Amino acid sequence: MADTTWDPSKPILEIENLSISFFTRLREIPAVMDFSCTVMAGEAMGLVGESGCGKSTVALAVMRDLGKNGKIVAGSIKFKGRDLTHMNDEELRQIRGSEIAMIYQEPMASLNPAMKVGAQLAEVPMIHSGMSKEDAWKLARQIVADVRLPDPDRIINAYPHQLSGGQQQRIVIAMALMAKPALLILDEPTTALDVTVEAGIVDLVKDLGKKYGTSMLFISHNLGLVMDVCDRICVMYSGEAVETGNVIEVFDKMRHPYTQALFRSIPLPGADKNARPLISIPGNFPLPHERPSGCNFGPRCDYFQAGRCDARDIPMDPVPGGDRHASRCLRWSEIDWDAPPAKRAVKEKAPIGRVVLKMEDLKKYYAISSGAFGGGEKKVVKANETLSFEAREGETLAIVGESGCGKSTFAKVLMGLETATSGSIMLFDENVQSTPIQKRNVDTVSSVQMVFQNPFDTLNPSMTVGRQIIRALEIFKQGKSDEDRQNRMLELLDLVKLPRAFAERMPRQLSGGQKQRVGIARAFAGGAKVVVADEPVSALDVSVQAAVTDLLMDIQRENRTTLLFISHDLSIVRYLSDRVLVMYLGHVVETGTTDQVFQPPYHPYTEALLSAVPIADTKVIRKRIVLEGDIPSAVNPPPGCPFQTRCRWKAQVPGGLCDREVPPMVTLEGGHQIKCHLSREILAEMEPVIKVAAE
């Protein structure tokens, strides 16, 4: 092996002028052009950019796994000094898995559902190192403990479906580490996970990187996460690296307009939807076969100069005095990077009106059977426990919490897709708690609408965009004639800032952000008064997120809509919401205005949630509180306080009260409510989790 001749002071991974194309029957589609990056031993490199920029293609090229249509057309990829692009299948087989390992976004894609976890882990050293079965199982158990999974003996004898999403991802990380690879490629490894689980996984990846001396290529669109994990960063746009350098240097002294535009479109602390709205990047990402001449970012750039920026291909230019800092911009040295953005238009705060939605003591239980075919003991899943709150006209109420806390169940009950077990839902003075959607009148259905998480699943692929919106208008009995509905459909496209020509397009011809806009247009087709937005921007790129969230705010100001914003992204919640409701295991554990919930005193769970949010700002100091364990099962919740199994403050409450009794909802100053046994004195002494360092 070439390991013996490799000098650890040289790059472990060296990609030079790499170009990758995919070949279809019609044309060659260039996916990556002239891409270069180096990763030194023990270094973590973050690869960031919007969907379709080529991040995953670069990772798959390093694994030499581009499929039948993908081909490296120029450049080289050297691993420990050996060129991977010229290796045969046998040489690649020896390196893949043992020297270079990859962790994918979806853990179940990497796990065999029919094999026990221990057997899957033990396979790795048995295949790559010829280890005996007994030793491989011992190593598997040790690495399961290393990735901080509780009760390793139970876990290695479990099947993948018996583990939560966070546990499955830890097993995939354990599997990648079994052969102690020199390079670990992580492709969006935490996208599908809650922030609290993500925080644990991120800490784990960093610690294991140090422990095993592993180098990392970390692919993400989350800049805060890259700052937490990586030493260096490479920003990609439309198949090219546009800026690279030390993470802190690129964050504080960015020298490419696209990097600057990315930062302006993410909600950092201090962003305000009225006073300092986010600035979305104008225009759309170019398709690979429609890239402009010269600078790919040119058509969307504030600093574009015709005749100069579009005259020729633009090379990477070193930034003097930087730590291997370079920018693919002709004008980087002429731009005033400290100048404030000129475009921010201050918007009027929408007045908050009367109560339009009121829930009191809402409970939703599901009866399930423990037998495989419906027999066996009947059990109850307590999805929502005594949920009480109200929402007003023109208000944005955010509902936050981890997966399984009951957010989406509550949304289904409100929409009439499920009926509540008990309690009341007053919608415009009408109790709809036990009225399923089939029995609700058209006015009630049209007044409460939903924007879903995944825009791809909610549009009919065989119907034009215009027809889908007109169909909603017909169902809601809007317009007196076809012509009326046609005009209203075009007005709705105007409302969501889509060109009217899109009425004739099919969903497949739209980007993710454009599809989500069609979903929003459809939700407002019946003049919705209450809109439930269930993670409406989590599937979108950060620059598109900014445009869609500001669109929702503009529509809200115009229509006085009540917006219930369900999310686990607390950065967007802080930016958008007027009030916040924090849920845990079916209970509301804290509620108050956004300022109250984001400042101490916190409920112990809110404190942990806030500390887990990655923030892409070098001036922000975060207190790290990583929650141990997973959310308990709603079938078998813990006695007493639902959060007591994971609470770091539990010892402060005398007499084992947390183990015995569900805490009362305590009302603090200004209507701020916390469901906790902690005394007011202890709550008052809590310190902020997020601080901004003095300049």
C-alpha positions in Angstrom: 0.0 0.0 0.0 1.1 3.6 -0.6 0.5 4.5 3.0 4.1 3.8 3.9 5.3 6.3 1.4 2.8 9.0 2.2 4.0 12.0 4.1 1.4 13.2 6.8 2.5 16.8 6.3 1.2 16.6 2.7 -2.6 16.9 1.9 -4.6 13.7 2.5 -7.0 14.8 -0.2 -6.0 17.0 -3.1 -8.5 17.8 -5.8 -7.1 19.8 -8.8 -9.1 21.4 -11.6 -11.8 18.7 -11.4 -14.5 18.7 -14.0 -17.4 16.2 -14.0 -20.2 15.8 -16.6 -23.3 13.7 -16.8 -24.1 12.4 -20.3 -27.7 12.1 -21.4 -29.1 11.1 -24.9 -29.4 14.8 -25.7 -26.3 16.4 -24.4 -23.4 16.6 -22.0 -24.4 18.3 -18.8 -21.4 19.8 -16.9 -22.1 19.4 -13.2 -18.7 20.5 -11.8 -16.1 22.7 -13.5 -12.5 23.5 -12.6 -13.0 22.5 -8.9 -9.9 22.5 -6.6 -9.6 21.9 -2.9 -7.1 20.4 -0.4 -7.7 18.7 2.9 -4.8 18.2 5.2 -4.4 15.3 7.7 -6.8 15.8 10.7 -8.5 18.8 9.0 -12.3 19.2 8.5 -13.3 20.9 5.3 -16.9 22.2 4.9 -18.5 22.2 1.4 -21.5 24.5 1.3 -23.8 25.9 -1.3 -27.4 25.6 -2.6 -29.0 22.4 -3.9 -27.6 21.5 -7.4 -24.3 23.4 -6.9 -22.3 20.1 -7.2 -21.4 19.4 -3.5 -22.6 15.8 -3.5 -21.2 15.2 -7.0 -17.7 16.1 -5.7 -18.2 13.6 -2.8 -19.4 10.9 -5.1 -16.4 11.6 -7.4 -14.0 11.1 -4.5 -15.8 7.7 -3.8 -15.6 7.1 -7.6 -19.4 6.4 -7.5 -20.8 8.6 -10.2 -23.0 5.9 -11.8 -23.2 5.0 -15.5 -23.9 8.5 -16.8 -21.3 10.5 -14.7 -17.8 10.9 -15.8 -14.7 12.8 -14.7 -13.7 14.7 -17.8 -10.7 16.6 -16.5 -8.5 17.1 -13.4 -7.3 14.7 -10.7 -8.3 13.5 -7.2 -5.3 12.4 -5.2 -5.8 10.6 -1.9 -2.6 10.2 0.1 -0.7 11.1 -3.1 -2.4 8.4 -5.2 -4.6 9.5 -8.1 -8.1 7.9 -7.6 -9.2 8.7 -11.1 -6.8 6.1 -12.6 -7.4 3.3 -10.1 -9.0 0.0 -11.2 -12.0 -1.6 -9.4 -9.8 -3.8 -7.2 -7.7 -0.9 -6.0 -10.8 1.2 -5.3 -12.4 -1.7 -3.4 -9.4 -1.8 -1.0 -9.7 1.9 -0.3 -13.4 2.4 -0.1 -14.8 1.7 3.4 -11.4 1.0 4.9 -9.5 4.2 4.0 -12.3 6.5 2.8 -15.8 6.1 4.2 -19.0 8.0 3.5 -22.1 8.8 5.6 -25.2 9.6 3.7 -28.2 11.9 4.5 -30.7 9.1 5.0 -29.5 6.5 7.6 -31.9 3.8 6.5 -30.5 3.8 3.0 -27.2 2.5 4.5 -28.7 -0.1 6.9 -30.0 -3.6 6.1 -33.5 -3.8 7.7 -33.2 -7.6 8.0 -29.9 -7.8 9.8 -29.1 -7.0 13.5 -27.1 -3.9 14.0 -24.1 -5.7 15.6 -23.9 -8.1 12.6 -23.9 -5.1 10.2 -21.1 -3.4 12.1 -19.0 -6.5 12.5 -19.1 -7.1 8.8 -16.9 -4.1 8.2 -13.6 -5.3 9.9 -14.3 -8.9 8.9 -14.3 -7.9 5.2 -11.7 -5.1 5.2 -9.2 -6.4 7.9 -10.0 -10.2 8.0 -10.8 -9.9 11.7 -12.4 -12.9 13.5 -16.1 -12.8 14.1 -15.6 -12.7 17.9 -13.2 -9.8 17.8 -15.4 -7.9 15.3 -18.4 -8.1 17.6 -16.3 -6.9 20.5 -15.1 -3.9 18.4 -18.7 -3.3 17.3 -19.8 -3.1 20.9 -16.9 -0.7 21.8 -17.7 1.6 18.9 -21.5 1.7 19.7 -20.4 2.9 23.2 -18.0 5.4 21.5 -20.9 6.9 19.6 -22.7 7.5 22.9 -25.6 5.1 22.5 -27.2 3.9 25.7 -27.1 0.2 26.6 -24.7 -1.0 23.8 -25.6 -4.7 24.4 -29.3 -4.1 23.6 -28.4 -1.9 20.6 -26.1 -4.4 18.9 -28.8 -7.1 19.2 -31.6 -4.8 17.8 -32.8 -4.4 14.3 -32.6 -0.9 12.6 -36.4 -0.3 12.8 -36.2 -0.6 16.6 -34.0 2.6 16.8 -34.9 6.2 16.5 -33.6 8.4 13.6 -30.8 9.8 15.7 -29.8 6.4 16.9 -29.8 5.0 13.3 -27.6 7.9 12.2 -25.2 7.1 15.1 -25.0 3.5 14.0 -24.2 4.6 10.4 -21.4 6.8 11.8 -20.2 3.8 13.9 -20.2 1.7 10.8 -18.1 4.3 8.9 -15.6 4.4 11.8 -15.3 0.6 12.2 -12.3 0.4 9.8 -10.8 3.7 11.3 -10.8 5.5 7.9 -8.3 8.3 7.2 -11.0 10.3 5.4 -14.7 10.6 6.3 -17.2 12.1 3.9 -20.4 13.3 5.5 -23.2 14.3 3.1 -25.8 16.4 5.0 -25.7 13.8 7.9 -28.0 15.7 10.2 -30.7 17.2 7.8 -33.4 14.9 8.9 -32.7 15.2 12.6 -33.9 17.5 15.4 -31.6 20.2 16.6 -31.0 18.6 19.9 -30.1 15.3 18.3 -28.0 17.2 15.7 -26.1 18.9 18.5 -25.2 15.5 19.9 -24.1 14.1 16.5 -22.0 17.2 15.7 -20.2 17.0 19.0 -19.7 13.3 18.5 -18.3 13.8 14.9 -15.9 16.4 16.2 -14.7 14.3 19.2 -14.3 11.1 17.1 -12.4 13.1 14.4 -9.9 14.1 17.1 -9.8 10.7 18.8 -9.1 8.8 15.5 -7.3 11.6 13.7 -9.8 11.4 10.9 -9.9 14.0 8.2 -13.4 15.1 7.1 -15.2 16.5 4.1 -18.5 17.8 5.6 -21.2 18.7 3.1 -24.0 20.9 4.3 -26.2 23.9 3.4 -26.2 25.0 7.1 -23.5 27.6 7.6 -23.9 27.5 11.4 -23.2 23.7 11.4 -20.1 24.1 9.2 -18.8 26.7 11.7 -19.3 24.3 14.6 -17.6 21.3 12.8 -15.0 22.6 10.3 -11.6 24.3 10.2 -11.9 25.3 6.5 -14.8 26.0 4.1 -15.3 25.9 0.4 -18.4 27.8 -0.9 -19.8 26.4 -4.2 -22.1 28.0 -6.7 -23.4 26.3 -9.9 -20.6 23.7 -10.2 -17.7 26.0 -9.2 -15.8 26.8 -6.0 -16.3 30.5 -5.6 -14.6 31.1 -2.2 -12.4 29.0 0.0 -10.4 29.6 3.2 -10.3 29.3 6.9 -13.9 29.2 8.3 -13.6 32.2 10.7 -11.8 34.3 8.0 -14.5 33.5 5.3 -17.3 34.3 7.8 -15.8 37.6 9.0 -13.9 38.7 5.8 -15.8 37.2 3.0 -14.5 38.2 -0.4 -17.2 36.8 -2.9 -20.6 38.4 -3.5 -22.3 35.0 -3.4 -20.9 34.3 0.1 -22.1 37.8 1.2 -25.6 37.2 -0.3 -25.9 33.8 1.5 -25.2 35.4 4.9 -27.7 38.2 4.2 -30.4 35.6 3.6 -30.1 33.7 6.8 -31.7 34.9 10.1 -28.9 35.7 12.5 -29.6 37.1 15.9 -30.7 40.7 15.4 -32.6 40.1 12.2 -36.1 41.6 12.4 -38.9 40.9 9.9 -40.1 44.5 10.1 -37.0 46.6 10.8 -34.2 44.5 9.3 -35.8 42.0 6.9 -33.7 39.3 5.3 -32.5 39.9 1.7 -33.2 37.1 -0.6 -30.9 36.5 -3.6 -32.7 37.8 -6.8 -33.4 35.5 -9.7 -32.9 31.8 -9.9 -30.1 29.3 -9.9 -29.0 28.6 -13.5 -29.6 25.2 -15.0 -26.4 23.4 -15.9 -26.9 23.8 -19.7 -28.0 27.4 -19.3 -25.1 28.9 -17.4 -24.2 32.5 -18.4 -20.9 33.4 -20.0 -18.2 34.7 -17.6 -19.2 34.6 -13.9 -21.9 32.1 -13.2 -23.2 34.3 -10.4 -23.2 37.5 -12.6 -27.0 37.7 -13.4 -27.8 37.7 -9.6 -24.9 39.8 -8.4 -25.2 43.4 -7.0 -21.7 44.2 -8.2 -22.0 42.9 -11.8 -20.2 44.9 -14.6 -21.3 44.1 -18.1 -18.4 43.7 -20.6 -16.1 42.7 -17.7 -17.7 40.1 -15.5 -19.2 38.3 -18.5 -16.2 38.5 -20.9 -14.3 35.4 -19.9 -14.0 32.5 -17.5 -13.0 33.7 -14.1 -10.1 32.0 -12.2 -9.7 31.6 -8.4 -7.7 34.5 -7.2 -5.7 34.3 -3.9 -6.6 36.9 -1.2 -3.2 38.2 0.1 -2.6 37.8 3.8 -5.3 35.1 4.2 -5.0 31.5 5.3 -5.2 29.8 1.8 -8.1 32.2 1.2 -9.2 32.6 -2.5 -12.1 34.1 -4.4 -13.5 33.6 -7.9 -14.4 37.2 -8.4 -12.7 39.9 -10.6 -13.9 42.7 -8.4 -13.2 41.4 -4.9 -10.5 44.0 -4.2 -12.7 46.9 -5.4 -15.8 46.2 -3.3 -16.5 47.8 0.0 -17.3 44.7 2.0 -18.2 46.6 5.2 -20.9 48.8 3.4 -24.4 48.1 4.7 -26.9 46.7 2.2 -28.9 49.3 0.5 -32.1 47.4 -0.3 -33.7 46.9 3.2 -37.2 48.4 3.1 -38.6 48.8 6.6 -42.1 47.3 6.7 -45.0 48.3 8.9 -45.7 45.8 11.8 -49.1 44.3 11.2 -51.6 45.2 13.9 -52.7 42.2 16.0 -56.5 41.9 16.1 -59.1 39.8 17.9 -58.8 36.1 18.9 -59.7 33.9 15.9 -58.6 30.5 17.2 -58.8 29.3 20.8 -57.9 25.8 22.1 -58.8 24.7 25.6 -57.6 21.5 27.3 -57.3 19.7 23.9 -56.4 16.1 24.2 -55.7 13.7 21.3 -55.1 10.0 22.2 -54.6 7.2 19.7 -55.6 3.6 20.7 -53.1 1.0 19.4 -52.8 -2.7 19.9 -49.6 -4.5 20.9 -50.3 -7.6 18.8 -48.8 -8.0 15.3 -52.3 -8.5 13.6 -54.4 -6.2 15.8 -54.8 -8.5 18.7 -53.1 -8.2 22.1 -53.3 -5.6 24.8 -54.7 -2.2 23.8 -52.4 0.8 24.5 -52.9 4.5 24.3 -50.6 7.0 22.5 -51.0 10.4 24.3 -50.1 12.6 21.3 -51.5 15.8 22.8 -52.1 16.5 26.5 -54.3 19.4 27.6 -53.2 21.8 24.9 -54.5 25.4 25.6 -53.6 28.5 23.7 -55.1 31.3 21.5 -54.1 32.9 18.3 -55.1 36.4 17.0 -55.8 38.0 13.7 -52.6 39.1 12.0 -50.4 37.2 14.4 -47.6 34.6 13.8 -47.6 31.9 16.5 -44.7 29.5 16.3 -45.0 26.0 17.6 -41.7 24.4 18.2 -40.3 21.1 19.6 -38.6 17.9 18.6 -40.1 15.2 16.3 -42.7 13.2 18.2 -43.7 16.1 20.5 -47.2 16.4 19.0 -46.9 19.4 16.7 -48.2 17.8 13.5 -50.9 15.9 15.4 -52.3 19.2 16.7 -52.2 20.5 13.1 -54.2 17.5 11.8 -56.8 18.0 14.6 -57.1 21.7 13.7 -57.5 20.9 10.0 -60.2 18.3 10.7 -58.0 15.4 9.4 -58.3 14.0 12.9 -60.9 14.6 15.6 -59.8 15.5 19.2 -60.4 13.1 22.1 -61.6 15.9 24.3 -61.4 19.7 24.8 -62.5 22.4 22.5 -61.3 24.2 19.4 -63.1 27.5 18.8 -62.6 28.8 15.3 -64.4 32.2 14.8 -66.8 31.3 17.6 -67.6 27.9 16.2 -66.5 24.7 18.0 -64.9 22.4 15.4 -63.2 20.0 17.8 -65.3 17.0 16.8 -66.1 18.0 13.2 -64.0 16.0 10.7 -63.1 17.8 7.5 -65.8 15.9 5.4 -68.5 17.4 7.6 -67.1 21.0 7.8 -68.8 23.5 5.6 -66.8 25.1 2.6 -66.3 28.4 4.5 -64.7 26.7 7.5 -62.5 24.5 5.2 -61.4 27.5 3.1 -60.7 29.7 6.1 -58.1 27.1 7.6 -55.5 26.0 5.1 -52.2 24.3 5.3 -48.8 24.8 3.6 -46.9 21.5 3.8 -43.2 20.7 4.4 -42.4 19.1 1.1 -43.7 21.0 -2.0 -42.9 18.0 -4.3 -45.5 15.8 -2.6 -48.4 18.3 -2.7 -48.7 19.1 -6.4 -50.3 17.0 -9.0 -47.5 16.1 -11.5 -49.9 15.8 -14.4 -51.7 19.1 -14.0 -50.5 22.6 -14.9 -49.8 25.1 -12.2 -52.7 27.3 -13.2 -55.2 24.4 -13.3 -54.2 23.3 -9.8 -54.9 26.8 -8.4 -58.2 27.0 -10.4 -59.2 23.6 -9.0 -58.8 25.0 -5.5 -60.9 28.1 -6.4 -63.7 25.7 -7.8 -63.7 23.7 -4.6 -63.9 26.8 -2.4 -66.7 28.1 -4.7 -64.7 31.3 -5.6 -65.6 33.3 -8.7 -68.9 33.5 -10.7 -67.5 32.2 -14.0 -64.4 30.4 -15.5 -63.1 33.8 -16.5 -63.4 35.1 -13.0 -61.4 32.1 -11.7 -58.8 32.5 -14.4 -58.2 36.1 -13.4 -58.2 35.3 -9.7 -55.6 32.5 -10.4 -53.3 35.1 -12.2 -53.8 37.5 -9.2 -52.7 34.7 -6.9 -49.6 34.1 -9.0 -48.9 37.8 -8.6 -49.4 37.5 -4.9 -46.7 34.8 -4.5 -44.4 36.7 -6.9 -44.4 34.1 -9.7 -44.6 35.2 -13.4 -48.0 34.7 -14.9 -46.5 32.6 -17.7 -45.9 29.9 -15.0 -49.7 29.1 -15.2 -48.9 27.0 -18.3 -46.0 25.1 -16.7 -46.0 21.6 -15.2 -44.7 21.1 -11.6 -41.5 19.3 -12.9 -40.5 22.5 -14.7 -40.4 24.4 -11.3 -37.6 24.6 -8.7 -38.4 23.7 -5.1 -38.9 27.3 -4.0 -41.3 27.9 -6.9 -43.3 24.8 -6.1 -43.6 26.0 -2.5 -45.0 29.3 -3.8 -47.6 27.5 -5.8 -48.5 25.6 -2.6 -48.9 29.0 -0.8 -51.0 30.4 -3.7 -53.3 27.4 -3.4 -53.6 27.8 0.4 -54.8 31.4 -0.1 -57.2 30.6 -3.0 -60.2 30.5 -0.6 -59.2 33.6 1.3 -57.7 31.6 4.2 -57.9 33.4 7.6 -55.7 30.8 9.5 -52.8 29.2 7.7 -50.9 26.3 9.3 -47.4 26.2 7.9 -45.9 22.8 8.8 -42.1 23.2 8.3 -42.7 25.2 5.1 -39.1 26.1 4.4 -37.1 23.2 5.8 -36.8 21.5 2.4 -35.6 24.7 0.7 -32.2 26.4 0.3 -31.3 29.3 2.6 -31.6 31.9 -0.1 -35.0 30.5 -1.2 -36.1 30.3 2.5 -35.6 34.0 2.9 -37.8 34.8 -0.1 -40.6 32.3 0.9 -40.7 33.5 4.6 -40.8 37.2 3.5 -43.5 36.3 1.0 -45.6 34.7 3.9 -45.1 37.9 5.9 -46.1 40.2 3.0 -49.3 38.1 2.4 -50.0 38.2 6.2 -49.7 42.0 6.3 -52.1 42.3 3.3 -54.7 39.7 4.3 -54.4 40.0 8.2 -53.9 36.2 8.2 -53.2 34.3 11.4 -50.1 32.1 10.8 -49.4 29.0 12.8 -45.7 28.3 12.0 -44.7 24.8 13.0 -40.9 24.4 12.9 -37.8 23.1 14.7 -35.6 25.8 13.2 -35.4 28.3 16.0 -33.5 30.9 14.0 -36.4 31.3 11.6 -38.9 31.2 14.5 -37.0 34.0 16.2 -37.1 36.1 13.1 -40.8 35.4 12.1 -42.9 34.9 15.1 -44.8 37.2 17.5 -45.4 34.5 20.1 -43.9 31.0 20.6 -45.3 27.8 22.0 -42.8 25.1 23.0 -44.0 21.5 23.1 -42.5 18.4 24.6 -44.1 14.9 24.6 -47.6 16.3 23.9 -47.4 19.0 26.6 -47.1 22.8 26.2 -44.0 23.4 28.4 -43.5 27.1 27.7 -45.4 29.9 26.0 -44.8 33.7 25.6 -43.8 36.4 23.3 -40.7 35.7 21.2 -38.6 38.0 23.3 -39.8 36.2 26.5 -39.1 32.7 25.2 -35.6 33.6 23.8 -34.5 35.3 27.0 -34.1 33.7 30.5 -35.9 32.4 32.5 -36.4 29.4 30.3 -38.1 26.1 30.7 -35.2 23.6 31.0 -36.2 22.1 27.7 -36.3 25.5 25.9 -32.9 26.2 27.3 -31.5 23.0 25.8 -33.3 23.7 22.4 -31.8 27.2 22.2 -28.3 26.0 23.1 -28.4 23.4 20.3 -29.2 25.9 17.4 -26.1 26.3 15.2 -25.6 30.0 14.5 -23.4 31.2 11.6 -22.0 34.2 13.5 -18.5 34.3 15.0 -19.6 37.0 17.5 -22.2 34.8 19.1 -21.2 32.8 22.2 -23.4 29.8 22.9 -23.6 27.8 26.1 -23.6 24.1 25.1 -26.2 21.9 26.7 -26.4 18.5 24.9 -29.5 16.5 26.0 -28.8 12.9 26.8 -31.2 10.3 25.5 -34.2 10.5 23.2 -37.7 11.7 23.7 -39.6 9.0 25.7 -42.3 7.1 24.0 -45.8 8.6 24.0 -47.1 5.1 24.6 -45.1 4.8 27.9 -44.4 8.4 29.1 -42.4 8.9 32.3 -44.3 9.6 35.5 -44.4 13.2 36.8 -42.8 15.8 34.6 -42.6 14.6 31.0 -39.0 16.2 30.7 -37.6 14.8 34.0 -35.7 11.9 32.3 -33.4 14.4 30.4 -33.5 17.5 32.7 -30.2 18.9 34.0 -32.1 21.0 36.7 -33.9 18.1 38.3 -31.6 18.0 41.3 -32.7 21.6 42.2 -36.2 20.4 43.0 -36.5 18.8 46.4 -38.4 15.6 47.5 -38.5 13.8 44.1 -41.4 16.0 43.0 -40.4 15.9 39.3 -40.7 12.1 39.4 -44.2 12.1 40.9 -46.2 15.1 39.7 -46.8 16.9 36.4 -45.8 20.5 37.1 -48.4 23.2 37.0 -48.3 26.0 34.4 -46.8 28.9 36.2 -47.5 32.5 34.9 -44.5 34.8 35.2 -44.2 38.5 34.4 -46.0 39.7 31.3 -48.0 36.6 30.7 -44.9 34.4 30.1 -45.9 30.8 31.1 -43.6 27.9 32.1 -44.7 24.4 33.1 -42.0 23.5 35.6 -41.4 22.7 39.3 -38.4 25.0 39.6 -38.9 27.8 42.1 -39.2 31.4 40.9 -35.9 32.2 42.6 -34.0 29.6 40.5 -35.8 30.6 37.3 -34.8 34.2 38.0 -31.1 33.3 38.3 -30.9 31.6 34.9 -28.3 32.9 32.5 -28.8 33.5 28.8 -27.8 30.7 26.5 -26.9 32.9 23.5 -24.7 36.0 24.0 -23.3 38.4 21.5 -19.6 39.1 22.3 -18.5 42.7 22.7 -16.7 44.1 19.6 
